[in-house]
Amino acid sequence: MSERHTDISERKAQLVTRAELDRARIMLAMRDVTAIAAPGSAAERATRYRPAAAMLMSVLGPAMGTSRVGSWLRIAWISLAVLRIARSWK
């Protein structure tokens, strides 16, 4: 009975270890997929913007959220483009 109890406890320990290993493999795979599918960090994206936008993103981004500041910058960019088009028609 003692030998059987030892075998069962060893098997349980082995199953727990395998589950932890599988969890670690899944987490690595998720990080790889996220790195491929998700855009780069805010600093990497900010270098593609014009210097004023990069400054706004670096100052306001962490405080207010990069997606919100990015949306505001996009709206500002579109409104400036519309303003330029309206001035050129006059």
JOWO-V449820 format. One record per backbone hydrogen bond with DSSP energy under -1.0 kcal/mol. CO is the residue of the C=O (numbers start at 1). NH is the residue of the N-H. If there is no record, write none. Layout:
co-><CO & CO>
nh-><NH & NH>
This chain:
co-><1 & 2 & 3 & 4 & 5 & 6 & 7 & 8 & 9 & 10 & 11 & 12 & 13 & 14 & 15 & 16 & 17 & 18 & 19 & 20 & 21 & 22 & 23 & 24 & 25 & 26 & 27 & 28 & 29 & 30 & 31 & 32 & 33 & 34 & 41 & 42 & 43 & 45 & 50 & 51 & 52 & 53 & 54 & 55 & 56 & 57 & 60 & 61 & 65 & 66 & 67 & 68 & 69 & 70 & 71 & 72 & 73 & 74 & 75 & 76 & 77 & 78 & 79 & 80 & 81 & 82 & 83 & 84 & 85>
nh-><5 & 6 & 7 & 8 & 9 & 10 & 11 & 12 & 13 & 14 & 15 & 16 & 17 & 18 & 19 & 20 & 21 & 22 & 23 & 24 & 25 & 26 & 27 & 28 & 29 & 30 & 31 & 32 & 33 & 34 & 35 & 36 & 37 & 38 & 45 & 46 & 47 & 48 & 54 & 55 & 56 & 57 & 58 & 59 & 60 & 61 & 64 & 65 & 69 & 70 & 71 & 72 & 73 & 74 & 75 & 76 & 77 & 78 & 79 & 80 & 81 & 82 & 83 & 84 & 85 & 86 & 87 & 88 & 89>
